[in-house]
Amino acid sequence: MIGLFLITHCNYGEALIQCACHVHAKRPEQMAQLSVSAQDDPAQTLLRAGQMIRQIDSGDGVLILTDILGATPANIAAKLLRAGKVAGVAGVNLPMLLRALTYRDKGMETLITKAIAGGCEGVIEMQESNAERGN
């Protein structure tokens, strides 16, 4: 099973994991998160992130999910990428995480494709339905 590692601003990653726990009724295995704040030393954070990846990698690799491309969490994630071993996707949201949890036993390519699709498909304009208007 591919490990999932969230590297995000503040407690965003932990909040997403807690929501996933609610949906799945338990904390998923081989999953970790690293909160990054403005006060953190990027070099020390990078070292810690590398240690965490080793802890959740069972041999199938790790997918890093991060929030904003170009921001410190994503820059740290980019330094950890290793072809065929550690991949990364920016723009994490709850639909993306839930999709990643569903497909992480299907191989890295499939996992990345499904995670990105889940994140994109989870962004939908809500519209008032007839039932909600009392019709």
C-alpha positions in Angstrom: 0.0 0.0 0.0 1.3 3.5 -0.9 1.8 5.8 2.1 0.2 9.2 2.1 2.0 12.2 3.6 0.4 15.6 3.9 2.7 18.6 4.1 0.6 21.7 4.6 0.4 25.1 6.2 -0.5 25.1 9.9 -2.9 22.4 10.9 -4.6 22.0 7.6 -3.2 18.5 7.0 -4.3 17.2 10.4 -7.8 18.7 9.9 -8.1 16.8 6.6 -6.9 13.6 8.2 -9.5 14.1 11.0 -12.2 14.5 8.4 -11.0 11.3 6.7 -11.1 9.5 10.0 -14.7 10.6 10.4 -15.6 9.3 7.0 -13.7 6.0 7.4 -14.5 5.6 11.1 -10.8 5.1 11.9 -7.4 6.6 11.2 -6.0 5.2 8.0 -2.7 3.3 8.2 0.5 4.5 6.6 -0.5 8.2 6.8 1.3 11.1 8.3 1.1 14.9 8.2 3.6 17.6 8.8 2.4 21.1 9.7 4.6 24.0 8.5 4.5 27.4 10.1 6.3 30.6 9.3 8.7 30.1 12.3 9.9 26.7 11.1 13.4 26.3 9.8 13.0 24.8 6.3 16.2 22.7 6.5 15.1 21.1 9.8 11.6 20.6 8.4 13.0 18.9 5.4 15.0 16.5 7.6 11.9 15.7 9.7 9.9 15.1 6.5 12.4 12.7 5.2 12.2 10.7 8.4 8.5 10.7 8.3 8.5 9.4 4.7 10.7 6.5 5.8 8.2 5.6 8.6 5.2 5.3 6.3 6.8 3.7 3.3 6.2 0.0 3.3 8.1 -0.4 0.0 5.3 0.7 -2.4 6.3 4.4 -2.2 4.7 7.5 -0.8 2.4 10.2 -2.3 2.9 13.6 -0.8 -0.2 15.8 -0.8 0.5 19.5 -0.3 -1.6 22.6 -0.3 -0.3 25.5 -2.5 2.3 25.0 -5.3 5.2 27.4 -4.8 4.6 27.9 -1.0 7.0 26.5 1.7 5.2 23.2 2.2 5.2 22.4 -1.5 8.8 23.5 -1.8 9.8 21.1 0.9 7.8 18.4 -0.7 9.5 19.0 -4.1 12.9 18.3 -2.5 11.6 14.9 -1.4 10.4 13.7 -4.7 12.1 10.5 -6.1 11.1 9.0 -9.4 9.2 5.8 -8.9 9.3 6.1 -5.1 8.0 9.5 -3.8 5.5 11.5 -5.9 3.7 14.8 -5.1 0.4 16.5 -5.8 -0.4 20.1 -4.9 -3.9 21.5 -4.2 -5.0 19.0 -1.6 -8.6 19.1 -0.4 -10.8 16.6 1.3 -12.2 15.0 -1.9 -8.7 14.5 -3.1 -7.6 12.9 0.1 -10.6 10.5 0.2 -10.0 9.5 -3.4 -6.3 8.9 -2.6 -7.3 6.7 0.4 -9.5 4.6 -1.9 -6.9 4.0 -4.7 -3.6 3.8 -2.9 -3.3 0.0 -3.5 -3.6 0.4 -7.3 -0.1 1.7 -8.0 1.4 5.2 -8.1 0.2 6.3 -11.5 -3.4 5.3 -10.9 -3.3 6.9 -7.4 -2.0 10.2 -8.8 -4.6 10.3 -11.5 -7.5 9.4 -9.2 -6.4 11.8 -6.5 -6.2 14.7 -8.9 -9.6 13.8 -10.4 -11.1 13.6 -7.0 -9.8 17.0 -6.0 -11.1 18.6 -9.2 -14.4 16.8 -9.3 -15.0 17.8 -5.7 -15.2 21.5 -6.6 -18.7 22.0 -7.8 -21.1 24.9 -7.8 -24.0 24.1 -5.6 -27.4 25.0 -6.9 -30.8 25.3 -5.2 -32.9 22.3 -6.0 -36.7 22.3 -6.4 -37.0 20.3 -3.2 -35.0 22.8 -1.2 -37.3 25.6 -2.4 -40.4 23.7 -1.2 -41.7 23.0 -4.6 
